Every structure is written in structure tokens, then in C-alpha cells.
């Protein structure tokens, strides 16, 4: 009988490659791109539909700015029963990308509208009054937010949006502060609400307050939030009012970079004292998109940029900002605005009255 011998299984030597864990295969760049498109295309496709619709509404009713329509459509999409489920589902990632990344692109392009030469032509007195109004409106609105006990970064973001340039300023400040989405979307909704009210109310007060076209343009430029809202409000008093309103408004926009830089410095100091010690990445002093904004301001101030280029950039800026504001609006839940018995809405109304009063006082001061 033949006996079969069984040799013991040979074990790999200790430390051999057979015992080493297999490193996970890193997806290729093409695979990552496909995954990104699969997650974002639905939300971005909705933006591609809403943006032309916002422009169409503006063409039919010129007094309604494109940005206002985009925010309102975003809020409606989030709160209607049918689309609300889509916003929280397949559209969510694309809309979130639009609200954050496209907003930064729009802020950078906004710099090309600003020329230091135009600001200096206002004169130092006007420039000083505008900056004073911005600082007082910022400080007053921030204190109002604290008095109404608004949570998180909402007091800071509302103060930034109301005093400087609406939703664009809120997006810039929230980026450097790394604010929660909820703290960002509510200020955007409030600044849109109050800016829309300004379009309807301020022209009715022009004659009772005894303001001529130029003085009215100064008031609008100093007290209305978003650039589109300024245009819609000031044009009711004619071309001269519109021209000076835009220049004063853009002078307010010029304060965006130093404000954001100051917030970045404060955030870094707080980070070193708290989260920074845990190894978390500190926020930048000045975000890259603010640097891009400043660079384009310098380009516009130094070089003679062709009108065709400016018009093309303006269209691109309006498109990306409309998409961004639709994305931000889609994160707003109506019940959030009425939380704490509507404290945020009441606070926003008080802030709106404050900045309108400060702007009017500034106009009177310039007329002395």
C-alpha cells in the first residue's frame, strides 16, 4: 500500500509582502471626474434652467432684479412639496456647489466693475461719508443681531450684507468665517427681502424728503444693499440719479476686502486659541477669491479695459451670481425665518431702517 505523505503548508516568512495589507486603489482622475459629474449634474442643470428664467422675468419687469428673482425661486423650490424633496435629494450637491463656489467666482468678477479713479472723483468728503455710513451701519446692525439673540454668525453676516453689498458680501464673509450653511442662507434671504422692499419704498419717499435726483441717487447708493437693487431703485429718478448711485454703491463694495481681511485675522487668532491647537486648519487671512477681487479692481483702475470686455464680464458675473443665489435660496426653509417668533425678520427690518436713516443723514451732511 502506498502511503501518501502530506507536507506541512509553507508559511510565508514574517514581514513578507504576503502579510502586508493591500493599499486601496486610488481612483483615477477620470473616475473622480465622472463621480463628481454624477453627483452634481442634476442640481447644476436646474440652475441652468432657473438662470435664464430669472433674466426673462427681469426683461418683462425691469424693476425686479435678476438676483432677487433667483433667490425667490430658490426659496420656492425648497419649500414647495414636490421640488422640496428634490432639493434635499438629487439636486442638493449641485445646488450646494453653486451656492459656494460660483458665488466666489461672481465676487472676483465684481472687482472689474470698480475703478479707484471713479471713487476718487467723488471727492474725499463723499468718500469719507460713505465709509462712515458703512462702519456705523455694520456696527449698529451687528449690535442689533446680538440684542435679538440671533445664533451663530448670523449677526456678523447680516451686518456685512446690509452695510456693504448684499448677498455677495455675505458669501465672502461666510467663506472666511467658515460659517454654517444655516447661518448663511437666512441672512441672504433677509437682505433680499429688505432690498426688494427698498425698490418699492424709497422712490415713494423721494419727494416727501425733498430730495432731488442726485441727492436721491446718493441716498440709494449709500443705503440699498445689492448692486442690482440699487440700479432698480435709482433708475426711477433718472440717469443722473442712477450714475451717482452706482458709483457710491461701488465705493461701499470697495470696503469688502478690508472687512473680510479683518475677519480673517480675528478668525485665525480664535483658531490658534481653540481649534488651531487640535491640528485643524486655520482659516486664511485673506481668501484667494478676495485677492482675485482686488487684482481685478487694480486692473480696472490701471488699464483701459474695452467696453466690450466689461459688458461680457458683466453678463458672466450676473449668470454665476444668479446661479449662486438660487443655490443659496434653495437652502432656506420658511419656518427658519419665523423661528424665535420672527426675531430675525424683525431685526432685519430694524437694520434696514437704521441704514436708510444713516444714508439719509449722510446725504444731508454732504449738502451742508
LUMGULO-169835 format. One record per residue (C-alpha): residue in three letters; x, y, z; residue number from 1. Coordinates in steps of 0.5 Angstrom, whole numbers. Last residue first. Layout:
<rs>
  titi      X      Y      Z  zake
   ALA      X      Y      Z   NUM
...
</rs>
This chain:
<rs>
  titi      X      Y      Z  zake
   UNK    -48    243      8   368
   UNK    -51    238      2   367
   UNK    -46    233      4   366
   UNK    -48    232     11   365
   UNK    -56    232      9   364
   UNK    -54    226      4   363
   UNK    -50    223     10   362
   UNK    -56    223     15   361
   UNK    -60    220      9   360
   UNK    -55    214      9   359
   UNK    -55    213     16   358
   UNK    -63    213     16   357
   UNK    -63    208     11   356
   UNK    -58    204     15   355
   UNK    -62    204     21   354
   UNK    -69    203     18   353
   UNK    -66    197     14   352
   UNK    -63    194     21   351
   UNK    -69    195     24   350
   UNK    -73    191     19   349
   UNK    -67    186     19   348
   UNK    -68    185     27   347
   UNK    -76    184     26   346
   UNK    -74    179     21   345
   UNK    -69    175     25   344
   UNK    -74    175     31   343
   UNK    -79    172     28   342
   UNK    -82    169     34   341
   UNK    -76    165     35   340
   UNK    -76    162     29   339
   UNK    -80    165     23   338
   UNK    -74    165     18   337
   UNK    -73    158     20   336
   UNK    -80    156     18   335
   UNK    -79    159     11   334
   UNK    -73    154     10   333
   UNK    -68    157      6   332
   UNK    -63    152      3   331
   UNK    -66    153     -4   330
   UNK    -64    161     -3   329
   UNK    -57    159     -3   328
   UNK    -57    155     -9   327
   UNK    -61    160    -13   326
   UNK    -56    166    -10   325
   UNK    -50    162    -13   324
   UNK    -54    161    -20   323
   UNK    -56    168    -20   322
   UNK    -49    170    -18   321
   UNK    -46    166    -24   320
   UNK    -50    169    -29   319
   UNK    -49    176    -27   318
   UNK    -42    175    -27   317
   UNK    -42    172    -34   316
   UNK    -46    178    -36   315
   UNK    -42    183    -33   314
   UNK    -36    180    -36   313
   UNK    -38    181    -43   312
   UNK    -40    188    -42   311
   UNK    -33    190    -39   310
   UNK    -30    186    -45   309
   UNK    -34    190    -50   308
   UNK    -33    197    -46   307
   UNK    -25    196    -47   306
   UNK    -21    196    -41   305
   UNK    -17    202    -40   304
   UNK    -11    200    -35   303
   UNK    -10    202    -28   302
   UNK    -16    202    -25   301
   UNK    -20    196    -28   300
   UNK    -13    192    -27   299
   UNK    -13    194    -20   298
   UNK    -20    193    -18   297
   UNK    -19    186    -22   296
   UNK    -13    184    -17   295
   UNK    -17    186    -11   294
   UNK    -23    181    -13   293
   UNK    -17    176    -14   292
   UNK    -15    177     -7   291
   UNK    -22    176     -5   290
   UNK    -22    170     -8   289
   UNK    -16    167     -5   288
   UNK    -18    168      2   287
   UNK    -15    174      6   286
   UNK    -13    172     13   285
   UNK    -14    164     11   284
   UNK    -18    160     16   283
   UNK    -14    155     21   282
   UNK    -13    148     19   281
   UNK    -15    144     25   280
   UNK     -9    141     29   279
   UNK    -12    141     36   278
   UNK     -9    147     38   277
   UNK    -12    151     32   276
   UNK    -19    149     34   275
   UNK    -18    154     40   274
   UNK    -13    159     42   273
   UNK    -10    159     35   272
   UNK    -17    159     32   271
   UNK    -19    165     35   270
   UNK    -13    169     33   269
   UNK    -14    166     26   268
   UNK    -21    168     26   267
   UNK    -20    175     28   266
   UNK    -15    176     22   265
   UNK    -20    173     17   264
   UNK    -25    178     20   263
   UNK    -20    184     19   262
   UNK    -19    181     12   261
   UNK    -26    181     10   260
   UNK    -27    188     12   259
   UNK    -21    190      9   258
   UNK    -23    187      2   257
   UNK    -31    189      3   256
   UNK    -29    196      4   255
   UNK    -29    197     -4   254
   UNK    -36    195     -5   253
   UNK    -38    201     -1   252
   UNK    -35    205     -6   251
   UNK    -39    201    -11   250
   UNK    -45    204     -8   249
   UNK    -43    211     -9   248
   UNK    -41    210    -16   247
   UNK    -48    206    -18   246
   UNK    -52    212    -14   245
   UNK    -48    217    -18   244
   UNK    -50    214    -25   243
   UNK    -57    212    -23   242
   UNK    -59    219    -20   241
   UNK    -56    223    -26   240
   UNK    -60    218    -31   239
   UNK    -67    219    -28   238
   UNK    -71    218    -21   237
   UNK    -74    211    -22   236
   UNK    -67    209    -24   235
   UNK    -64    209    -17   234
   UNK    -69    204    -14   233
   UNK    -67    198    -20   232
   UNK    -60    200    -20   231
   UNK    -59    200    -13   230
   UNK    -63    193    -12   229
   UNK    -58    190    -18   228
   UNK    -52    193    -14   227
   UNK    -55    189     -7   226
   UNK    -56    193     -1   225
   UNK    -59    200     -1   224
   UNK    -57    205      4   223
   UNK    -51    209      1   222
   UNK    -52    208     -7   221
   UNK    -60    210     -5   220
   UNK    -58    216     -1   219
   UNK    -53    219     -6   218
   UNK    -58    217    -12   217
   UNK    -64    221     -8   216
   UNK    -59    227     -7   215
   UNK    -57    227    -15   214
   UNK    -65    227    -17   213
   UNK    -67    232    -12   212
   UNK    -69    230     -5   211
   UNK    -74    234     -1   210
   UNK    -76    228      4   209
   UNK    -83    228      2   208
   UNK    -81    228     -6   207
   UNK    -76    222     -5   206
   UNK    -80    218      0   205
   UNK    -84    214     -5   204
   UNK    -78    212     -9   203
   UNK    -75    209     -3   202
   UNK    -81    204     -2   201
   UNK    -82    200     -8   200
   UNK    -74    198     -9   199
   UNK    -73    199     -2   198
   UNK    -78    193      0   197
   UNK    -74    189     -5   196
   UNK    -67    190     -1   195
   UNK    -71    188      5   194
   UNK    -73    182      3   193
   UNK    -66    180     -1   192
   UNK    -62    182      5   191
   UNK    -67    177      9   190
   UNK    -66    171      5   189
   UNK    -58    172      5   188
   UNK    -58    173     12   187
   UNK    -62    166     13   186
   UNK    -58    163      8   185
   UNK    -51    164     11   184
   UNK    -52    162     19   183
   UNK    -56    156     16   182
   UNK    -50    154     12   181
   UNK    -45    154     18   180
   UNK    -40    159     18   179
   UNK    -33    158     15   178
   UNK    -31    165     18   177
   UNK    -27    167     11   176
   UNK    -33    164      7   175
   UNK    -38    167     11   174
   UNK    -35    174     10   173
   UNK    -35    173      2   172
   UNK    -42    170      1   171
   UNK    -45    175      6   170
   UNK    -41    181      2   169
   UNK    -44    178     -5   168
   UNK    -51    177     -2   167
   UNK    -52    184      0   166
   UNK    -46    189     -2   165
   UNK    -43    193      4   164
   UNK    -47    195     10   163
   UNK    -53    190     10   162
   UNK    -49    184      8   161
   UNK    -44    185     13   160
   UNK    -49    187     19   159
   UNK    -53    181     17   158
   UNK    -47    176     16   157
   UNK    -44    179     23   156
   UNK    -51    178     27   155
   UNK    -52    171     23   154
   UNK    -45    168     25   153
   UNK    -48    163     31   152
   UNK    -55    165     33   151
   UNK    -59    171     33   150
   UNK    -60    174     40   149
   UNK    -64    180     38   148
   UNK    -59    184     42   147
   UNK    -54    181     39   146
   UNK    -57    182     32   145
   UNK    -58    189     34   144
   UNK    -51    190     36   143
   UNK    -48    187     29   142
   UNK    -53    192     25   141
   UNK    -51    198     29   140
   UNK    -43    196     28   139
   UNK    -44    195     20   138
   UNK    -49    201     19   137
   UNK    -44    206     23   136
   UNK    -38    203     19   135
   UNK    -41    203     12   134
   UNK    -44    210     14   133
   UNK    -37    213     16   132
   UNK    -34    210      9   131
   UNK    -39    213      5   130
   UNK    -38    220      9   129
   UNK    -31    219      8   128
   UNK    -31    218      0   127
   UNK    -36    224      0   126
   UNK    -31    229      3   125
   UNK    -25    226      0   124
   UNK    -28    227     -7   123
   UNK    -33    223    -12   122
   UNK    -28    223    -17   121
   UNK    -23    219    -12   120
   UNK    -28    213    -13   119
   UNK    -29    214    -20   118
   UNK    -21    213    -21   117
   UNK    -21    207    -16   116
   UNK    -25    203    -21   115
   UNK    -29    198    -19   114
   UNK    -33    194    -24   113
   UNK    -28    189    -25   112
   UNK    -28    187    -18   111
   UNK    -35    184    -19   110
   UNK    -31    179    -23   109
   UNK    -28    176    -16   108
   UNK    -34    176    -13   107
   UNK    -38    172    -18   106
   UNK    -33    167    -18   105
   UNK    -34    166    -10   104
   UNK    -41    166    -11   103
   UNK    -40    160    -16   102
   UNK    -36    156    -11   101
   UNK    -41    157     -5   100
   UNK    -48    157     -7    99
   UNK    -47    153    -14    98
   UNK    -43    148    -11    97
   UNK    -49    147     -6    96
   UNK    -54    147    -11    95
   UNK    -50    141    -15    94
   UNK    -50    137     -8    93
   UNK    -57    138     -6    92
   UNK    -61    137    -13    91
   UNK    -61    129    -12    90
   UNK    -64    129     -5    89
   UNK    -66    135     -1    88
   UNK    -67    140     -7    87
   UNK    -71    134    -10    86
   UNK    -76    133     -4    85
   UNK    -77    141     -4    84
   UNK    -79    140    -11    83
   UNK    -86    137    -10    82
   UNK    -88    140     -3    81
   UNK    -86    147     -5    80
   UNK    -81    150      1    79
   UNK    -74    149     -2    78
   UNK    -76    151    -10    77
   UNK    -80    157     -7    76
   UNK    -73    159     -3    75
   UNK    -69    158    -10    74
   UNK    -74    162    -14    73
   UNK    -74    168     -9    72
   UNK    -66    168     -9    71
   UNK    -66    168    -17    70
   UNK    -72    173    -18    69
   UNK    -68    178    -13    68
   UNK    -61    177    -17    67
   UNK    -64    178    -23    66
   UNK    -67    185    -21    65
   UNK    -75    186    -21    64
   UNK    -76    194    -23    63
   UNK    -75    191    -31    62
   UNK    -81    187    -31    61
   UNK    -81    183    -37    60
   UNK    -74    183    -38    59
   UNK    -72    182    -31    58
   UNK    -77    176    -31    57
   UNK    -73    173    -37    56
   UNK    -67    174    -34    55
   UNK    -69    170    -28    54
   UNK    -72    165    -33    53
   UNK    -65    164    -36    52
   UNK    -62    163    -29    51
   UNK    -67    158    -27    50
   UNK    -66    153    -33    49
   UNK    -58    153    -32    48
   UNK    -59    152    -24    47
   UNK    -63    146    -25    46
   UNK    -58    143    -29    45
   UNK    -53    145    -24    44
   UNK    -57    141    -19    43
   UNK    -58    135    -23    42
   UNK    -50    135    -25    41
   UNK    -47    135    -18    40
   UNK    -47    128    -16    39
   UNK    -46    124    -23    38
   UNK    -41    130    -25    37
   UNK    -37    129    -19    36
   UNK    -36    121    -20    35
   UNK    -35    122    -27    34
   UNK    -29    127    -25    33
   UNK    -26    122    -20    32
   UNK    -26    117    -25    31
   UNK    -23    121    -30    30
   UNK    -17    123    -25    29
   UNK    -16    116    -23    28
   UNK    -19    112    -17    27
   UNK    -14    111    -11    26
   UNK    -13    103    -11    25
   UNK    -13    101     -3    24
   UNK     -6     99     -1    23
   UNK     -6     92      0    22
   UNK     -5     90      8    21
   UNK      2     87      8    20
   UNK      2     79     10    19
   UNK      4     77      3    18
   UNK     10     82      3    17
   UNK     14     78      8    16
   UNK     15     81     15    15
   UNK     15     74     18    14
   UNK     16     69     13    13
   UNK     11     66      9    12
   UNK      8     59     12    11
   UNK      9     53      8    10
   UNK      4     48      9     9
   UNK      6     42     12     8
   UNK      8     36      7     7
   UNK      3     31      7     6
   UNK      5     24      6     5
   UNK      1     19      2     4
   UNK      3     12      4     3
   UNK      3      7     -2     2
   UNK      0      0      0     1
</rs>
